[in-house]
Amino acid sequence: MTTHEIKLFVDTQPFFRQISKVATNMGIEAFAVGGYVRDLLLDRDSKDLDIVVSANGLEFAEALSKELDAKEVHLFKNFGTAQLIHGDMEIEIVGARKESYRANSRNPEVENGTLQEDRERRDFTINALSLGLNENDFGEIIDPFHGIRDLKEKRIITPLDPTTTYSDDPLRMMRAIRFASQLGFQIEENSLKAIESQRERISIISQERITDELNKIILSPKPSIGFKLLFNTQLLHLIFPKMVELYGVEKRNGISHKDNFYHTLQVLDNVADRSEDLWLRWGAILHDIAKPDTKRFEKNHGWTFHGHEDRGAKMVPKIFKKLKLPLDGKMRFVQKMVKLHLRPITLSGDHVSDSGVRRLVFDAGDDLESLMKLCESDITSKNTRKVVRFLQNFERVRTKCLEVEEKDMLRNWEPPIGGAEIMEIFELVPGPEVGVLKTAIREAILDGKIDNNYDEAYAYLLEQAYEMGLHPKKTM
């Protein structure tokens, strides 16, 4: 929007008039600030509204909540901030503040300040914009640091000296890179140099806050922009060194392998084109994470990375724990993507066996479509014909998977005879023999040795049990 269009827009939003009314009645100044104003200018939808007032923010919040008849109001007296929900808007209110930082603390010392000091403490000029909400400046943009110019020039720059800005609050380095990645902006040269020089300061920031910014970078339209900036400033070396190990090309006997760092970024961008799922994008980031550990040069085969999918899957829990990512079903989903990411490729040749497809459908379960998206994204060849050929092969695998699934119903499938029934047939107690027999039935069906029905499963069970010296205690 233009500044004129914003003024017209604000006039059509009743709650802005209600904010203005409360401010007038209390005799104070009120401004919408930061991301909401920036996003208005960029025509981006935003449901988070930050308001700064020239007085006690908690008192203003209580008065505004009554005016808006807000159902949810949260006062954080220790921080002098308040949050309230109005419709689909989440409104945060604070009094104007200034901050000072100690060298080894990530928590600033906050005290009351002027509106000018409040604007100066903002991280970037594009976030230091304000929207007047009083009668004398209602709907007008206040732009003390030329943030509108920087929006037009797609530039990220700090209001004050960047070295001080990043040293004071090192998370701003991650935020600068996140905005560059989300918006496709350039970080101003001095600011970029300051990030590199202050990168060690990131150590005072909690892992949770770092990972939150990292996830936002991963959810960018083109995440590689952010990762390249993290790498070039060497922040990535500090926050995710295992990923940095992917970087580089080694050459022996005139044979080199591809740079697995930049390959990973291309796969990540490809996945981003196909899905907004954060955890599938994490699958892209980690799909080759074990290649440095499994890299070998074999005389007759060149560079190999045998077993990197299995080793990578085993690494996922440790990486998730270190990055404070959830150790639940999301982590197990990423593990599955890493472990299975080569499977569809091995099935994409001219001949696709039923047993291979059957096992893929069973192992992938409800995540088969996500796995196929990852595998399609893993095609990063510059040879257009090769890419087209692989994608066509994957379509053949998809079709075969649908045919096998329709015939055998293998998603979330359990064999016709389970552990409890095996124990009953042979009068066994829980133990390894039960697991061996149950697994034997499952594998025989998946390999196509027997059909997926009770009678064939029971007959096969008796054969396997006899070889183990077991006999049924009663006729079934």
Secondary structure as GFF3:
##gff-version 3
##sequence-region A 1 476
A	DSSP	alpha_helix	3	11	.	.	.	ID=ss1
A	DSSP	alpha_helix	14	26	.	.	.	ID=ss2
A	DSSP	beta_strand	30	33	.	.	.	ID=ss3
A	DSSP	alpha_helix	35	41	.	.	.	ID=ss4
A	DSSP	beta_strand	48	53	.	.	.	ID=ss5
A	DSSP	alpha_helix	57	68	.	.	.	ID=ss6
A	DSSP	beta_strand	72	76	.	.	.	ID=ss7
A	DSSP	beta_strand	81	86	.	.	.	ID=ss8
A	DSSP	beta_strand	89	95	.	.	.	ID=ss9
A	DSSP	beta_strand	97	100	.	.	.	ID=ss10
A	DSSP	beta_strand	109	112	.	.	.	ID=ss11
A	DSSP	alpha_helix	115	120	.	.	.	ID=ss12
A	DSSP	three_ten_helix	125	127	.	.	.	ID=ss13
A	DSSP	beta_strand	130	132	.	.	.	ID=ss14
A	DSSP	beta_strand	141	142	.	.	.	ID=ss15
A	DSSP	alpha_helix	147	152	.	.	.	ID=ss16
A	DSSP	beta_strand	155	156	.	.	.	ID=ss17
A	DSSP	alpha_helix	162	168	.	.	.	ID=ss18
A	DSSP	alpha_helix	171	183	.	.	.	ID=ss19
A	DSSP	beta_strand	186	187	.	.	.	ID=ss20
A	DSSP	alpha_helix	189	197	.	.	.	ID=ss21
A	DSSP	three_ten_helix	199	204	.	.	.	ID=ss22
A	DSSP	alpha_helix	207	218	.	.	.	ID=ss23
A	DSSP	alpha_helix	224	232	.	.	.	ID=ss24
A	DSSP	alpha_helix	235	239	.	.	.	ID=ss25
A	DSSP	alpha_helix	241	244	.	.	.	ID=ss26
A	DSSP	beta_strand	251	252	.	.	.	ID=ss27
A	DSSP	beta_strand	255	256	.	.	.	ID=ss28
A	DSSP	alpha_helix	260	274	.	.	.	ID=ss29
A	DSSP	alpha_helix	278	286	.	.	.	ID=ss30
A	DSSP	alpha_helix	291	294	.	.	.	ID=ss31
A	DSSP	beta_strand	296	298	.	.	.	ID=ss32
A	DSSP	beta_strand	302	304	.	.	.	ID=ss33
A	DSSP	alpha_helix	308	322	.	.	.	ID=ss34
A	DSSP	alpha_helix	329	340	.	.	.	ID=ss35
A	DSSP	alpha_helix	343	346	.	.	.	ID=ss36
A	DSSP	alpha_helix	354	364	.	.	.	ID=ss37
A	DSSP	three_ten_helix	365	367	.	.	.	ID=ss38
A	DSSP	alpha_helix	368	377	.	.	.	ID=ss39
A	DSSP	alpha_helix	384	408	.	.	.	ID=ss40
A	DSSP	alpha_helix	419	426	.	.	.	ID=ss41
A	DSSP	alpha_helix	432	446	.	.	.	ID=ss42
A	DSSP	alpha_helix	454	467	.	.	.	ID=ss43
###
